Amino acid sequence: MMRQYELVERVAAYKPDLDEGLLNRAYVYAMKKHGSQMRASGDPYFSHPLEVAAILTDMRLDEATIAVALLHDTIEDTDATRKEIDQIFGQKIGQLVEGLTKLKRLDLVSKKAEQAENLRKLLLAIADDVRVLLVKLADRLHNMRTLGPMRPDKRARIAQETMDIYAPLAGRMGMQGMREELENLAFRHINLEAYETITARLAELRERHAATIARIETDLTEKLGQKGIEAKVTSRQKKPYSVFSKMQRKAISLEQLSDIFGFRVIVGEEEDCYRALGIVHRSWRMVPGRFKDYISLPKQNDYRSLHTTIVGPSRQRVELQIRTQPMHEIAEYGIAAHAVYKDGAASEAHGLSRESNAYAWLRRTVEQLAVGDNPEEFLEHTKLELFQDQVFCFTPKGMLIALPRGATPIDFAYAVHTDIGDTCVGCKIDGRIMPLVTELHNGDEVEITRSKASTPQPAWESIAVTGKARAAIRRATRLAIRRQYSGLGQQILERSFARSGKTFSKDSLKPLLAKLGQRDVEDALAAVGRQELSSIDVLRAAFPDFQDSRATKTPLRVDEGGWFNLPSAVGMVFRMPGQGEAAEGPILPIRGAPGDLPVRIAPDGAVPGDRIVGILEPGRWITIYPIQSPALAAYEDEMERWIDVRWDLDAQMSARFPARVAVSVINEPGSLAEVAETIAANDANIHDLSMQRTAPDVTSMVIDLEVWDLQHLNRTINQLRIKPCVSDVTRLNG
């Protein structure tokens, strides 16, 4: 266990002006408070905060952060109080220790909703002072290093949440070294067999290629030295989990990986990076498409480096990373490498320079907490953000937008601003009009076409890859549906009040909200539109003496002959066929069906313009279905019954074809007449009709129409949809 003076010496080695008294007080206080407490391994409990502090000294953090690491378990596990810590160490350190205590109390669990809510709290605490994250990650790293004595189920749970949350969060903060160690420690507990197999293979490869690796290091150093560039060249080997995940992701074997070994070239100045790159490319042949400049376009976690792959001395592919020493420190330690930790300005910037891209990402993520997403949506958003690689695109004005790989213009629009995403209707990529589903690539210039009358399509959610876009699309869809139901609810209430001789206004709902169990007027209207609340309930809430006169009315009936007479204003009558009757239809103009079998159309109908398929009923007939019909799912395992057919229409043919639609109407006098009148006005014919009251205010109809073709059907459906009494119209075969 590290002695008190050893800890002070470790910090003094990189920060000569440290507050030595602060470290000494924290060391002694934590050691006394933890006293005789023991860990599951049998070690003194104080060894844990001491090792956490040691991990942070490797990152060269200031003495205040080291003191917090020593104290981080005192409030939780001892009789120490926040007030006492404030008195001894100051309010700022007390605040950080208390923040870590809250995080410790909410260790992530497997239940998705609880895990999501805990992650929200974690990120909020980090945003207040990012040093909370550094201590928390160091705490998790030491716990992972000493996970062995715990029960197998607990080891597996902790390892999985480390892989899901803490490792990618360390990576997002630019702390690549910590991310790799957390991943490998977790990988060993999640999949021990794979870990041991890959580790053994990597050791074997390292031994086999030792001479080649040494030769490349020497050759690179000499080549650069000859041109006046002093460089430190070191080899690196891919970590077991990185190898495993790449094999899984690309479905390849370990032998097919070309970047198991790589080399880092550390030079003095940024200019030397590009000079070294030129020397390397003139000396060895580069592999096309494998050069990346992360110096001019840093990653969102502040990573900067030049990447290239060459065909090396032994005709093997060699991956090179060329960077300066400060770039290397940021690549390894991320936000912990920022000078703000070493110049005493930490408190002014909440522990991190506001110029950090990593902090900017963290701030944007925390802003998502305020938009009202439920915990599961937030967890999905954050995990998507944590795990994605980057692609860099530009606005027409040159603004750089970093997105995950696989992102589309929809993601781009929402990354610029939520309003731009909500009003997006199209895009241009590098000046060419392209579909919104186009995958974006590095360097694309994206221009979004907007319309204020437009709203996001629900289908966009399956296209978007960023959590921000998905969450915004879901919110917009929910709001659009709410507005739609709210408008329908208002119509229902206006007509119900009018029938009862009352006058409806939105203001009249306000005093009734508590009785109706609704938060606001729009919620109440939407509840009526969704049939969660009936207009009768609203009338009774407004007028306690109200009596529903509709209950005494005689229902509509069909006479003995099966004829149903609509009101005279409609000017038409139709007959609903009796049980077992079949209407005589036209000779079907279908090409591709065998000539010896009759052809019929499926019950839900099919019309010219539909893509169709025939299903063979052996020895009986062929049934024609639209290709989108859900009924076809029943024949997916009997492809031998599928027949490729198509319409064979004659210009002189004047036949009508069947189509089935479902219509929901407001339940009031005249609704059926208005629907029938609209169908007649569009030159369509009603062949059959059934009605069912699904709620006090809504009646559902299933109507079998006869139309000329798909265009005629769609025109009729659209005319029905705009009728005030109609709440919804859908074609029933999908």
C-alpha positions, -999 to 999 in steps of 0.1 A, spaced: 0 0 0 13 34 -10 27 55 18 16 91 25 49 107 14 50 85 -17 16 99 -28 29 135 -22 60 128 -42 41 114 -72 20 146 -74 50 169 -68 68 152 -97 45 169 -122 31 198 -100 59 213 -79 36 240 -65 10 216 -51 -8 222 -18 10 194 1 -11 201 33 -43 193 14 -30 158 4 -17 150 38 -50 160 55 -70 139 30 -47 109 34 -49 109 72 -86 117 73 -96 89 49 -73 63 66 -88 71 100 -124 70 88 -121 37 70 -102 23 100 -104 -15 101 -129 -18 72 -119 -47 48 -127 -53 12 -141 -86 -2 -105 -96 -12 -94 -93 24 -73 -61 18 -78 -30 40 -106 -9 26 -84 22 25 -63 5 -2 -91 11 -26 -93 50 -24 -55 50 -23 -53 31 -56 -80 53 -72 -58 83 -62 -27 65 -77 -46 60 -110 -54 97 -112 -17 107 -105 -8 87 -136 -31 112 -154 -12 140 -138 -43 155 -122 -42 183 -96 -41 178 -58 -78 187 -53 -89 158 -76 -65 135 -58 -79 145 -25 -114 139 -37 -103 104 -48 -90 97 -13 -123 109 3 -148 96 -23 -161 67 -1 -161 85 33 -196 99 34 -211 66 20 -191 40 41 -181 58 73 -195 83 98 -181 113 79 -205 140 70 -206 167 43 -205 194 68 -173 180 84 -156 176 50 -166 212 41 -150 224 74 -117 205 69 -112 206 31 -134 234 18 -169 235 2 -157 227 -33 -142 194 -23 -172 186 -1 -194 192 -31 -174 168 -53 -173 141 -26 -211 143 -21 -216 141 -59 -196 109 -60 -215 96 -30 -248 100 -49 -234 82 -79 -222 54 -57 -256 49 -42 -271 45 -77 -249 19 -91 -263 9 -125 -286 -21 -125 -299 -44 -152 -335 -30 -153 -335 -8 -183 -356 21 -169 -335 23 -137 -303 21 -156 -314 49 -179 -325 71 -149 -292 65 -132 -273 74 -163 -292 107 -165 -281 115 -129 -245 105 -136 -243 128 -166 -259 157 -147 -233 153 -119 -205 151 -145 -218 183 -162 -216 202 -129 -179 193 -126 -163 168 -149 -138 158 -123 -166 137 -109 -163 116 -140 -125 112 -137 -128 100 -101 -157 78 -110 -139 62 -139 -108 56 -118 -130 41 -91 -146 18 -117 -112 8 -131 -98 -3 -97 -130 -21 -90 -127 -40 -123 -90 -48 -115 -101 -64 -82 -134 -80 -93 -122 -116 -88 -135 -123 -52 -171 -113 -60 -199 -138 -69 -200 -148 -105 -234 -132 -111 -223 -99 -96 -190 -100 -116 -210 -105 -149 -234 -77 -141 -207 -52 -132 -186 -62 -163 -216 -58 -186 -225 -23 -173 -188 -14 -176 -188 -25 -212 -222 -7 -219 -216 26 -201 -182 33 -185 -158 21 -212 -175 40 -241 -180 71 -219 -142 70 -212 -137 68 -250 -160 97 -256 -140 118 -232 -109 109 -252 -94 86 -225 -84 59 -248 -60 41 -225 -86 38 -198 -113 27 -223 -91 -1 -236 -83 -14 -201 -120 -12 -190 -130 -31 -221 -105 -58 -217 -112 -63 -180 -149 -65 -188 -143 -88 -218 -125 -113 -196 -155 -116 -173 -182 -116 -200 -165 -141 -224 -136 -157 -207 -131 -184 -234 -128 -158 -262 -106 -136 -241 -81 -164 -234 -81 -177 -270 -74 -142 -285 -48 -133 -258 -29 -165 -265 -30 -159 -303 -18 -123 -299 11 -134 -277 21 -160 -303 19 -134 -331 40 -110 -311 67 -135 -306 66 -146 -342 69 -110 -356 93 -96 -330 122 -93 -354 100 -76 -381 86 -52 -355 121 -42 -343 133 -37 -379 104 -14 -387 110 7 -356 146 10 -366 140 18 -402 114 44 -394 136 61 -368 166 62 -392 146 74 -422 132 103 -403 165 111 -385 182 114 -419 158 142 -428 163 160 -396 132 149 -378 138 136 -343 111 110 -336 102 84 -311 88 53 -328 70 26 -307 51 -4 -317 16 -12 -303 -5 -43 -305 -43 -43 -308 -60 -52 -275 -80 -85 -272 -114 -69 -271 -106 -46 -300 -96 -77 -320 -127 -96 -310 -151 -67 -318 -136 -61 -352 -137 -99 -360 -174 -98 -350 -182 -66 -368 -166 -76 -401 -172 -113 -399 -135 -121 -405 -109 -143 -389 -79 -131 -369 -56 -139 -397 -75 -115 -420 -69 -85 -397 -43 -62 -412 -39 -39 -383 -30 -61 -353 3 -43 -351 7 -6 -355 33 20 -349 32 54 -332 55 81 -344 59 109 -318 75 141 -332 83 176 -319 60 200 -337 27 198 -357 46 207 -388 69 177 -383 38 155 -385 32 164 -421 70 163 -430 72 128 -414 42 117 -434 58 129 -467 90 110 -459 71 78 -451 50 80 -483 81 86 -504 100 57 -488 72 31 -488 41 26 -510 9 38 -492 -23 18 -492 -50 38 -511 -79 50 -490 -62 44 -457 -50 80 -450 -69 101 -424 -60 136 -412 -74 140 -377 -52 170 -371 -71 193 -394 -104 176 -385 -101 164 -349 -125 137 -336 -152 149 -313 -133 137 -283 -104 160 -292 -82 132 -307 -57 146 -332 -33 125 -353 -23 115 -388 -32 79 -398 -18 61 -428 -11 25 -438 20 15 -459 34 -16 -474 64 -21 -451 99 -36 -454 86 -72 -453 58 -64 -478 33 -64 -449 8 -37 -442 19 -14 -415 -5 11 -398 12 44 -386 -1 71 -363 19 103 -364 14 129 -337 31 153 -313 36 146 -276 7 169 -265 -15 151 -291 -4 118 -277 -12 128 -241 -47 139 -252 -51 106 -272 -43 86 -240 -58 108 -213 -84 129 -231 -100 156 -210 -75 148 -182 -47 160 -203 -60 196 -206 -38 222 -190 -68 235 -170 -61 208 -145 -25 220 -140 -28 258 -139 -53 262 -110 -82 273 -132 -102 242 -127 -128 259 -105 -134 286 -130 -143 262 -158 -160 235 -137 -131 213 -141 -126 214 -179 -118 239 -206 -150 250 -224 -130 247 -257 -129 209 -253 -150 191 -279 -155 163 -253 -171 188 -230 -192 203 -258 -205 168 -265 -213 163 -228 -231 196 -226 -252 187 -257 -260 153 -242 -271 169 -209 -293 193 -228 -313 163 -240 -324 158 -204 -346 188 -207 -366 178 -237 -389 154 -219 -378 121 -233 -386 91 -211 -356 73 -195 -355 45 -220 -353 69 -250 -326 88 -232 -306 56 -226 -310 47 -263 -299 82 -274 -268 82 -251 -257 47 -261 -260 56 -298 -239 86 -292 -213 67 -271 -206 39 -295 -204 56 -329 -174 64 -351 -175 98 -368 -181 112 -403 -175 149 -410 -198 169 -433 -202 206 -440 -231 231 -443 -231 254 -474 -215 281 -452 -186 258 -442 -198 248 -407 -184 214 -397 -209 189 -385 -197 156 -369 -221 126 -372 -219 89 -366 -210 67 -395 -241 56 -414 -258 90 -408 -282 105 -433 -293 140 -442 -321 136 -417 -294 132 -389 -275 162 -404 -306 184 -403 -313 176 -367 -276 181 -358 -277 216 -371 -309 225 -353 -341 207 -343 -363 232 -362 -343 224 -394 -349 187 -389 -386 192 -382 -391 212 -414 -368 192 -437 -383 181 -470 -353 173 -491 -315 178 -495 -287 185 -519 -253 167 -514 -224 184 -531 -250 204 -552 -270 173 -564 -305 166 -553 -304 133 -533 -328 112 -513 -330 118 -476 -320 81 -470 -286 87 -486 -256 77 -464 -233 106 -458 -195 104 -463 -165 125 -451 -163 158 -468 -199 159 -481 -215 194 -483 -251 191 -473 -278 216 -480 -312 210 -464 -344 221 -482 -371 232 -458 -409 238 -457 -426 253 -427 -457 234 -437 -439 201 -433 -436 178 -403 -413 148 -398 -425 115 -411 -428 87 -385 -408 64 -409 -378 86 -405 -372 71 -371 -361 39 -387 -338 58 -411 -321 81 -386 -291 68 -366 -285 96 -341 -303 96 -308 -311 133 -311 -328 128 -345 -348 98 -333 -359 115 -302 -370 146 -321 -389 126 -347 -407 107 -319 -417 140 -302 -429 156 -334 -449 125 -343 -465 124 -308 -474 161 -311 -488 157 -346 -510 128 -335 -520 148 -304 -530 177 -326 -550 154 -349 -569 138 -321 -574 172 -304 -590 186 -336 -612 155 -339 -621 158 -302 -631 194 -306 -654 185 -336 -670 158 -315 -676 180 -286 -689 209 -307 -715 186 -324 -725 169 -291 -730 202 -273 -750 216 -303 -773 185 -303 -779 191 -267 -787 228 -272 -754 239 -255 -726 260 -268 -690 246 -266 -658 265 -262 -623 255 -251 -626 279 -221 -656 259 -209 -633 229 -205 -609 246 -181 -629 243 -149 -637 207 -158 -601 194 -161 -599 180 -125 -632 162 -129 -621 147 -163 -586 138 -150 -568 158 -176 -538 181 -173 -549 208 -199 -575 215 -225 -555 200 -254 -551 168 -234 -588 167 -228 -597 172 -265 -572 146 -275 -587 121 -250 -621 127 -266 -606 122 -301 -589 90 -290 -622 77 -275 -606 76 -240 -632 101 -229 -667 103 -243 -685 135 -251 -713 124 -228 -689 123 -199 -678 159 -208 -715 170 -210 -723 155 -176 -692 171 -161 -704 205 -174 -741 200 -168 -748 174 -140 -785 172 -149 -778 163 -186 -797 133 -200 -785 115 -231 -814 116 -255 -796 93 -279 -802 63 -256 -840 64 -265 -836 67 -303 -846 37 -325 -815 22 -341 -813 20 -379 -825 -13 -394 -824 -32 -426 -858 -44 -440 -867 -81 -447 -856 -79 -483 -821 -67 -473 -826 -32 -487 -812 -3 -467 -828 31 -474 -806 62 -469 -822 96 -463 -838 111 -493 -812 138 -496 -786 112 -507 -807 103 -537 -796 66 -539 -804 32 -524 -782 1 -523 -787 -35 -511 -763 -54 -489 -760 -90 -502 -774 -117 -479 -754 -145 -464 -739 -167 -491 -746 -144 -520 -719 -135 -544 -719 -105 -567 -713 -112 -603 -680 -96 -612 -663 -88 -646 -641 -113 -664 -607 -105 -648 -581 -90 -671 -552 -109 -656 -522 -121 -676 -500 -150 -664 -527 -172 -649 -531 -207 -663 -561 -208 -686 -577 -239 -672 -584 -225 -637 -609 -197 -628 -595 -165 -613 -610 -146 -584 -601 -116 -564 -593 -119 -526 -620 -107 -502 -602 -74 -495 -601 -66 -532 -575 -56 -558 -576 -29 -584 -557 -20 -616 -526 -2 -605 -519 -25 -576 -489 -48 -579 -505 -82 -577 -497 -119 -571 -517 -150 -577 -520 -178 -551 -530 -212 -565 -557 -232 -548 -548 -266 -564 -576 -280 -585 -599 -251 -576 -590 -215 -586 -563 -188 -584 -568 -159 -559 -554 -125 -568 -539 -105 -539 -523 -70 -538 -486 -76 -531 -489 -56 -498 -518 -78 -485 -511 -92 -450 -529 -124 -460 -499 -134 -481 -478 -140 -450 -497 -173 -446 -482 -185 -479 -445 -176 -473 -435 -212 -468 -454 -224 -499 -437 -205 -527 -447 -231 -552 -482 -218 -550 -472 -182 -559 -479 -173 -596 -465 -142 -612 -495 -123 -627 -502 -88 -639 -531 -67 -651 -539 -69 -688 -562 -40 -693 -579 -31 -726 -584 6 -733 -621 -1 -741 -627 -20 -709 -652 -3 -685 -653 -28 -656 -651 -18 -619 -630 -37 -594 -634 -44 -557 -616 -26 -528 -623 -27 -491 -619 4 -469 -625 11 -432 -641 44 -423 -644 59 -388 -670 86 -385 -684 108 -358 -716 92 -344 -742 117 -353 -772 120 -377 -762 125 -413 -727 109 -411 -736 78 -431 -754 100 -456 -723 122 -460 -700 92 -465 -724 76 -491 -729 110 -509 -691 115 -512 -686 80 -526 -714 86 -552 -700 120 -561 -667 103 -569 -684 78 -593 -676 49 -570 -701 22 -560 -709 7 -526 -712 -31 -530 -714 -40 -493 -713 -21 -460 -712 -31 -423 -713 -7 -393 -703 -11 -357 -703 15 -329 -669 11 -314 -673 40 -289 -701 64 -278 -689 90 -302 -675 70 -331 -689 45 -356 -667 22 -377 -677 12 -412 -662 -14 -435 -672 -6 -470 -667 -28 -501 -663 -4 -530 -662 -9 -567 -638 15 -585 -621 18 -619 -585 16 -607 -560 26 -580 -561 63 -589 -599 63 -587 -597 45 -553 -571 69 -538 -591 99 -550 -622 86 -533 -603 79 -501 -588 114 -501 -623 130 -506 -636 110 -477 -607 120 -454 -614 158 -458 -650 154 -447 -656 169 -412 -675 139 -399 -647 114 -409 -619 108 -385 -600 81 -404 -600 62 -437 -577 32 -444 -576 6 -471 -578 -28 -455 -553 -48 -475 -524 -27 -463 
